[in-house]
Amino acid sequence: IAKRLLLETMARLVVDSPASDSAVVLNLGDFFHSDSNENRTRRSGAALDVDTRYAKVLRTGVELMVAVIQLALQKHKHVLVRNLQGNHDPYAALALTIGLYQRFIDAQDRVTVEQDPSPFFFWRHGKVLIGATHGDMAKPEDMPGIMAAKVPKWWGETDFRYVFTGHLHTKKKSLV
């Protein structure tokens, strides 16, 4: 179900988006939801609802991200890919990044798979600055200060700044 929903959504996004020089495929973390076949978080041991066939989960996740990147390439000349580590799947996120880097190593003129293990992602496009983190170590409302401290030059040179986070465990929406 998740595979079908992600591919259908990405296909709709590609159809609806204008062609451009660049696109960002940003995984905010917890893409796999679990880091092992134990189906528990590493830090707290919280139980997770995941397919018990961990090899199938990993294979399906890699196949999905490859398909998402290929869909993005249909409209965009260059695709930047960044996988942030979530608290549920930090090691699987690293493995996903390495696998995608190897898969697209011969397409580096069109696909860049960022391998930075930092919990933060920053990207500047003209007057726009995007910041992202999974959200388990920094709240959305803290991100403007983090962005200004980590990429001060970009912060000063941009007029529009956006923050993306995952790890939301509340129905309350936070506007930054």
N, C-alpha and C positions, 0 to 999 in steps of 0.2 A: 504494500500500500504506500509506504513512504517513498519507495523508489519511483513508483508511478506518479505520485503527487509532485515530487521534486522535478522530474523530467518534464511533466506537463506544464508546470509553473515556469520553468526556465525557457521552454519553447515559446510560451506566451510572451515572456519578457523580451525575448529576442525579436519576435515578430513586431512587438509594440515599440521597440527602441529604435531610434534613428541610427544609421551607420555612423561610425566615428573612428577616430584614430586609435582610441584606447578604451579599455573596459577593465574593471576590477572585479574579480571573483573573490569574495571575502567570506571565509568560513569563520564564524565568530566562536567556534569551539563547541565541544560536546557533540560533534557531528556523528560519532559512533555511539555515543551515550555510555559506553563502557570501555574499559581498558583490558579486560580479560574475560575468560569464560566463567568467572566467578560471579559476574553481574552485580558487583558492589563497587562503590567509590573507594579509591585508595586511601584517602585521608580519613573519612568518617565511617566507612564501612556500610553506608546506606545502601539498601537493596535497590536494584535497578531492574526495570522491565525491558529485557533485551532477548533477542533470539538466542537460544542456548548453543547454537552452532557458530562459535566466534569466528572461525575461518570464513564462513559464509558472510558474516557481517562485514569483515574486513574486505573481502573480495568485492562484495556489492558496493561498499563505500568508495573504493578506488574506481570501480567501473562507473559509478555515478559521477564522480568528480571529473573523470576523463570526458564523459559525455557532456557535462555542463560546460567544460572548457571548449570542446569542439562546437557546441551550439553557439557560444559567445564568438568564436572565430568566424562564424558565418556573417556577422555584421560588423565586427571590429577588426582593425588591422593588427592590433596588439592587445594581448590579454595579460594582465598582471594577476597572479594567483597568490593569495596569502591565507594560510591556515593558522588560526590562533589556537593555542592549546586550551582546552576546557578543563575543569576540575574533574570531570568524569572520564576523560580520555587523553591525558597529556602525552602518553607514549604512542598511542595510535595516531594522534595528530602529527607527531614527528615522522612516523613511518609513512603516513599519507603524503607528507611533503616530499620525502625522499623518493617515494615511488613516482609521484607526479613529475618531479624534477628529471628522473631517469626516463620517464615516458616521453617527455617533451624536450629532451636534450638536443635533438636534431632540429627542433623548431624554435630555437632561442631567438630568432629574429622576429617571431610572432608571439611567443609565450615566454613569460618570465615567471618562474616559480620562486618566490622569495623564500629563503631558507633561514631567515633570522628567527632565533628561538625566543626573542623578547615577547613578553606578554602584551606589548603594545604595538600597534601598527599606525603609521602616519603616512599620508600621501597628499601631495600637493598637485593641484591642477589649476594653473593660472591663479586666480584670486580666491580659490576654494581650498581649504585644508580639511582633510578627513582624518579623524582619529578613531581608533577602535581598540577594544580590549574585550576579553571574554566577560569580565564583570565580577568574578569571584574575588579579585584582589583590589579592585578599584571601582567605586560607585560612579554612575554616570555624571553625577554632580561634581565629582572630583576631576573629571577629565579635562575641562578647560585649563585648570592649573597645571596638570601634568603635561598637556600639549604645549603650553607656553614655556614650561621649564625644559622639556625634552627637545623641542624643535623651535627655539625662540626666533630664529631668522624667518622661518615659514610663518610663524604666528604673526610676526610684525608685517609681513608682506602680503597677507591675505585679508580679505574683507568678509568672507563667509566661512564659517567653521561648523562642521557637523561631527557628531559623535555617534558611534554605533557600538552597542553592547549586547551581550546575551545574558545568560544567568539570571533572568528575571523570575523571581519567585513571589510576585505580588501582582495584583490587578491594577495597582496604582501606576500611572504613567508619569515619568519624570521628564520634564523638558529642560534641556540644557541650552 
